Amino acid sequence: MAGPAPAVAAARTAVRAALADLPAGSLVLVACSGGADSLALAAATAFVAPRAGLLGGAVVVDHRLRAGSDDVAREAAAACRALGLDPVQVRGVDVGGPGGPEAAARTARYAALEEAATETGAAAVLLGHTLDDQAETVLLRLGRGSGGRSLAGMAPAAGLWRRPLLGLRRRDTEAVCTALGLPWAEDPTNAPDGPWRRADGGPLRRSAVRHQVLPALTEALGPGVPEALARTARRLREDEDYLAAAAAELAARAGLPTPEGDAAEGGPGEVGLDVVVLARAHPALRGRVLHRAATAAGCPPGALTATHVAALEALVTDYRGQGPLSLPGAVTAGRRCGRLTFGRRGERGAGE
């Protein structure tokens, strides 16, 4: 008797590896949109989970942004049930807020998935991101001038979230669905002429990368560009994991409390670091510790820029008596008595 199609076998192998550490009886939920990627993931999970002693369910998020989205959600849920997944939920969300339609939809979707996992006691939520999605993510973040951690792309596993299909191409998930007779829905927002547009009238950034940038790179550089970008992300993630561990050790030596400990000496919200320890450290580690200290004192991580970190560096390595810095989140940082201190503006602390 012939075995499964190669793409089906590859998807099942990827899911099996992603779930190998979960204890028997754990529930995993597949985030299914009805597209080829998530349907292929749902099919692989429905096959693998019971054979691994696990329970497999699914959550379909209806963003309610276009006519007929409820029908697509119902069909996706029906497909998941037909595959044998249980429980299967459909959750409607209201999309709004800052960051444009892509970011707002993503925020609403992840919140709904996390809520479903909490209510059902799921050990993990499986996301259908592929190697192609990873390559697009790297290019998008490269265009924003992101650092190494951001360019490392999406993690295969991070807390509740797992992405078993990061090693598979989008064409592989379509091959899975074709082999198993699973019709999939095409999301019009992914098309270059989709209903969502940028403020300047152009296609959404991910759609532009998918349909314009990656094809242009492939034409200029030859085949294998998505795979190369994904390899770059994987190597950067390994490097960043090592640097993060080294930075944590440096932070402890410099006096930054752990997240589980007290906020800092001098009271909640105030952080003090040993300047001598920081000055002796490699800049790659020192910058990470300064960023961590600023966020521990109350700076919103997304608002803390490279310019802010460079100014903090100057207080350590190029101190000439300059006064305290004003940082996002009403935080100040200043040097005194051989320590770099962070505190809230208006409170006794930094730079006094």
C-alpha positions as CSV (number, residue, x, y, z in Angstrom):
1,M,0.0,0.0,0.0
2,A,1.4,3.4,-1.0
3,G,2.2,5.9,1.7
4,P,1.0,9.5,1.9
5,A,2.0,12.1,-0.7
6,P,5.4,13.6,0.0
7,A,3.9,16.9,1.0
8,V,1.4,15.3,3.4
9,A,4.2,13.2,5.0
10,A,6.4,16.3,5.4
11,A,3.6,18.3,7.1
12,R,2.9,15.4,9.5
13,T,6.6,15.0,10.3
14,A,6.8,18.8,11.1
15,V,3.7,18.7,13.3
16,R,5.0,15.6,15.1
17,A,8.3,17.3,15.9
18,A,6.6,20.5,17.1
19,L,4.4,18.6,19.6
20,A,7.0,16.1,20.8
21,D,7.5,17.7,24.2
22,L,3.8,18.0,25.2
23,P,2.6,15.6,27.9
24,A,-0.1,13.0,26.9
25,G,-3.6,14.3,27.1
26,S,-2.7,17.9,26.2
27,L,-5.0,19.8,24.0
28,V,-3.6,21.7,21.0
29,L,-5.6,24.2,19.0
30,V,-5.0,24.9,15.3
31,A,-5.7,28.5,14.2
32,C,-7.5,27.8,10.9
33,S,-8.6,30.5,8.5
34,G,-9.7,28.2,5.7
35,G,-6.6,29.0,3.6
36,A,-4.3,26.3,2.3
37,D,-1.6,26.8,5.0
38,S,-3.9,26.5,8.0
39,L,-6.0,23.7,6.4
40,A,-2.8,21.7,5.7
41,L,-1.8,22.2,9.4
42,A,-5.3,21.2,10.6
43,A,-5.1,18.0,8.5
44,A,-1.6,17.1,9.8
45,T,-2.6,17.8,13.4
46,A,-5.8,15.7,13.1
47,F,-3.6,12.8,12.0
48,V,-0.7,13.3,14.4
49,A,-2.4,14.4,17.6
50,P,-4.3,11.2,18.5
51,R,-1.4,9.0,17.6
52,A,0.8,11.0,20.0
53,G,-1.8,10.8,22.8
54,L,-2.9,14.4,22.3
55,L,-6.2,16.1,21.7
56,G,-6.5,18.3,18.6
57,G,-9.0,21.1,18.2
58,A,-9.3,24.3,16.1
59,V,-10.2,27.9,16.4
60,V,-11.5,29.9,13.4
61,V,-11.3,33.7,13.7
62,D,-13.8,35.7,11.7
63,H,-12.4,39.2,11.3
64,R,-15.8,40.4,9.9
65,L,-14.0,42.8,7.5
66,R,-15.7,41.7,4.3
67,A,-19.0,40.4,3.1
68,G,-19.3,36.6,3.4
69,S,-16.5,36.2,6.0
70,D,-19.0,34.4,8.2
71,D,-19.6,31.8,5.5
72,V,-15.8,31.3,5.0
73,A,-15.5,30.8,8.8
74,R,-18.3,28.3,8.9
75,E,-16.8,26.3,6.0
76,A,-13.4,26.3,7.7
77,A,-14.9,25.1,10.9
78,A,-16.8,22.4,9.1
79,A,-13.6,21.2,7.4
80,C,-11.8,21.0,10.7
81,R,-14.7,19.0,12.2
82,A,-14.7,16.7,9.2
83,L,-10.9,16.1,9.8
84,G,-11.7,14.9,13.3
85,L,-10.7,18.0,15.3
86,D,-12.7,18.7,18.4
87,P,-13.4,21.1,19.9
88,V,-13.8,23.5,17.0
89,Q,-14.8,27.1,17.7
90,V,-15.6,30.1,15.5
91,R,-14.9,33.5,17.1
92,G,-15.9,36.8,15.6
93,V,-13.7,39.8,16.4
94,D,-13.9,43.6,16.0
95,V,-10.9,44.9,14.2
96,G,-9.8,48.4,15.1
97,G,-7.0,50.4,16.6
98,P,-3.6,51.8,15.6
99,G,-1.1,50.4,13.2
100,G,-3.2,50.0,10.0
101,P,-5.6,47.1,9.1
102,E,-2.9,44.4,9.1
103,A,-1.7,45.1,12.6
104,A,-5.2,45.7,14.0
105,A,-6.4,42.4,12.5
106,R,-3.4,40.5,13.9
107,T,-3.9,42.0,17.3
108,A,-7.6,41.0,17.4
109,R,-6.8,37.6,16.0
110,Y,-4.1,36.8,18.6
111,A,-6.3,38.0,21.4
112,A,-9.1,35.7,20.3
113,L,-6.8,32.8,20.0
114,E,-5.3,33.4,23.4
115,E,-8.8,33.7,24.9
116,A,-9.8,30.4,23.3
117,A,-6.7,28.7,24.6
118,T,-7.4,29.9,28.2
119,E,-11.0,28.8,28.1
120,T,-10.2,25.4,26.8
121,G,-7.0,24.8,28.8
122,A,-5.0,24.3,25.6
123,A,-1.3,23.7,25.9
124,A,-0.4,25.3,22.6
125,V,-1.9,27.1,19.6
126,L,-0.5,26.0,16.2
127,L,-0.1,28.7,13.6
128,G,0.2,28.0,9.9
129,H,3.1,30.3,9.0
130,T,5.3,28.8,6.2
131,L,8.8,29.4,5.0
132,D,7.4,31.9,2.6
133,D,5.8,33.9,5.4
134,Q,9.2,33.8,7.2
135,A,11.0,35.2,4.2
136,E,8.4,38.0,3.8
137,T,8.8,38.8,7.5
138,V,12.5,39.1,7.3
139,L,12.3,41.5,4.3
140,L,9.6,43.6,5.9
141,R,11.7,44.0,9.1
142,L,14.9,44.6,7.1
143,G,13.1,47.5,5.4
144,R,12.3,49.0,8.8
145,G,16.0,48.9,9.9
146,S,15.3,46.3,12.6
147,G,18.0,44.7,14.8
148,G,19.1,41.1,14.9
149,R,16.3,39.8,17.1
150,S,13.7,41.2,14.8
151,L,15.4,40.0,11.7
152,A,15.4,36.5,13.2
153,G,11.8,36.4,12.1
154,M,9.1,34.3,13.7
155,A,10.1,31.8,16.3
156,P,9.1,28.1,15.8
157,A,7.9,28.1,19.4
158,A,7.3,31.0,21.7
159,G,5.2,30.5,24.8
160,L,1.7,29.4,23.7
161,W,2.4,29.8,20.0
162,R,4.0,27.1,17.8
163,R,4.7,27.3,14.0
164,P,5.3,23.7,12.8
165,L,5.3,24.6,9.1
166,L,8.1,27.1,9.0
167,G,10.2,24.7,7.0
168,L,7.6,24.1,4.3
169,R,6.8,26.3,1.3
170,R,3.4,27.7,0.5
171,R,3.3,25.4,-2.5
172,D,3.8,22.4,-0.1
173,T,0.7,23.3,1.9
174,E,-1.3,23.6,-1.3
175,A,0.0,20.2,-2.3
176,V,-1.2,18.8,1.0
177,C,-4.7,20.2,0.5
178,T,-4.8,18.9,-3.1
179,A,-3.7,15.4,-2.1
180,L,-6.3,15.2,0.6
181,G,-9.1,16.8,-1.4
182,L,-9.4,19.8,0.8
183,P,-10.7,22.9,-1.0
184,W,-9.2,26.1,0.4
185,A,-10.2,29.7,0.4
186,E,-8.1,32.5,-1.0
187,D,-7.8,35.6,1.2
188,P,-8.4,38.7,-1.0
189,T,-6.4,40.8,1.4
190,N,-3.3,39.0,0.3
191,A,-3.8,40.0,-3.4
192,P,-1.9,43.0,-4.8
193,D,-5.3,44.5,-5.7
194,G,-6.9,43.5,-2.5
195,P,-9.5,45.6,-0.6
196,W,-7.1,47.0,2.0
197,R,-4.7,49.7,0.8
198,R,-1.9,51.8,2.3
199,A,-2.5,55.5,2.9
200,D,-0.7,56.3,-0.4
201,G,-3.0,53.9,-2.3
202,G,-0.5,51.2,-2.7
203,P,-1.0,47.5,-1.8
204,L,-0.4,46.4,1.8
205,R,3.3,46.0,2.6
206,R,3.2,42.2,3.0
207,S,1.2,41.9,-0.2
208,A,3.8,44.1,-2.0
209,V,6.7,42.0,-0.7
210,R,4.9,38.8,-1.7
211,H,3.9,39.8,-5.2
212,Q,6.6,42.4,-6.2
213,V,9.7,42.3,-4.0
214,L,10.3,38.5,-3.7
215,P,9.7,37.8,-7.4
216,A,12.0,40.7,-8.3
217,L,14.7,39.3,-6.0
218,T,14.3,35.8,-7.5
219,E,14.6,37.2,-11.0
220,A,17.7,39.1,-10.1
221,L,19.4,36.5,-7.8
222,G,18.0,33.2,-9.0
223,P,15.8,30.7,-7.3
224,G,16.2,29.9,-3.6
225,V,15.8,33.5,-2.2
226,P,13.0,32.5,0.3
227,E,15.0,29.6,1.5
228,A,18.1,31.8,1.9
229,L,16.1,34.4,3.9
230,A,14.7,31.7,6.2
231,R,18.2,30.3,6.8
232,T,19.4,33.8,7.7
233,A,16.5,34.1,10.2
234,R,17.3,30.8,11.8
235,R,21.0,31.6,12.1
236,L,20.2,35.0,13.5
237,R,17.9,33.5,16.0
238,E,20.6,31.2,17.3
239,D,23.0,34.1,17.6
240,E,20.4,36.2,19.3
241,D,19.6,33.5,21.8
242,Y,23.3,33.3,22.7
243,L,23.6,37.0,23.0
244,A,20.5,37.3,25.1
245,A,21.8,34.7,27.6
246,A,25.1,36.6,27.8
247,A,23.3,39.9,28.2
248,A,21.3,38.4,31.1
249,E,24.5,37.5,32.9
250,L,25.9,41.0,32.3
251,A,22.7,42.5,33.6
252,A,22.9,40.5,36.8
253,R,26.5,41.6,37.4
254,A,25.6,45.2,36.8
255,G,22.8,45.1,39.3
256,L,19.7,44.8,37.2
257,P,17.1,42.8,39.1
258,T,15.4,39.8,37.5
259,P,11.8,40.2,36.4
260,E,10.9,37.9,39.3
261,G,12.7,40.0,41.9
262,D,12.2,43.5,43.3
263,A,11.9,46.3,40.7
264,A,15.2,47.7,41.8
265,E,17.0,49.1,44.7
266,G,15.3,52.3,45.9
267,G,11.8,51.2,45.2
268,P,9.5,50.1,42.3
269,G,10.3,51.6,39.0
270,E,13.8,52.7,39.8
271,V,16.8,50.9,38.4
272,G,20.4,51.3,39.1
273,L,23.4,49.8,37.2
274,D,27.1,49.7,37.9
275,V,28.8,51.9,35.3
276,V,32.2,50.2,35.6
277,V,30.7,46.7,34.9
278,L,28.9,48.1,31.9
279,A,31.9,50.0,30.5
280,R,34.0,46.8,30.5
281,A,31.4,44.9,28.5
282,H,31.1,44.4,24.7
283,P,28.8,47.0,23.1
284,A,26.6,44.3,21.7
285,L,25.8,43.2,25.3
286,R,25.8,46.6,26.9
287,G,23.2,47.9,24.5
288,R,20.9,45.0,25.3
289,V,21.3,45.6,29.1
290,L,20.6,49.3,28.7
291,H,17.5,48.6,26.7
292,R,16.3,46.1,29.3
293,A,17.0,48.5,32.1
294,A,15.0,51.3,30.5
295,T,12.0,49.0,29.8
296,A,12.2,47.7,33.4
297,A,12.0,51.3,34.6
298,G,8.8,51.9,32.5
299,C,9.8,52.7,28.9
300,P,7.5,51.2,26.4
301,P,9.7,48.8,24.4
302,G,8.4,49.9,21.0
303,A,9.1,53.5,21.8
304,L,12.7,53.0,22.8
305,T,14.8,53.7,19.7
306,A,18.4,53.1,18.8
307,T,19.0,56.9,19.4
308,H,17.8,56.5,23.0
309,V,20.1,53.6,23.6
310,A,23.1,55.4,22.0
311,A,22.5,58.3,24.4
312,L,22.5,55.9,27.3
313,E,25.7,54.4,26.0
314,A,27.3,57.9,26.1
315,L,26.5,58.1,29.8
316,V,28.5,55.0,30.3
317,T,31.4,55.3,27.9
318,D,31.6,59.0,27.1
319,Y,30.5,60.7,30.3
320,R,31.4,64.4,30.5
321,G,29.0,65.5,33.2
322,Q,25.9,65.6,31.0
323,G,22.6,65.8,32.7
324,P,19.8,63.2,32.8
325,L,18.1,62.0,29.7
326,S,14.4,62.1,29.1
327,L,13.1,58.7,27.8
328,P,9.7,57.5,26.6
329,G,7.2,56.6,29.2
330,A,8.1,59.5,31.5
331,V,11.4,57.8,32.4
332,T,14.7,59.6,33.1
333,A,18.2,58.2,33.1
334,G,21.2,59.8,34.7
335,R,24.6,59.0,36.1
336,R,25.6,59.6,39.7
337,C,28.0,58.0,42.1
338,G,29.3,55.5,39.6
339,R,25.8,54.2,38.8
340,L,23.4,54.7,35.9
341,T,20.0,55.2,37.4
342,F,16.6,55.1,35.8
343,G,13.5,56.5,37.4
344,R,10.1,58.2,36.7
345,R,10.0,61.9,36.0
346,G,8.7,63.8,39.0
347,E,10.0,61.1,41.4
348,R,13.1,61.0,43.4
349,G,15.6,59.1,41.3
350,A,17.6,59.5,38.1
351,G,20.1,62.3,37.8
352,E,19.7,63.8,41.2
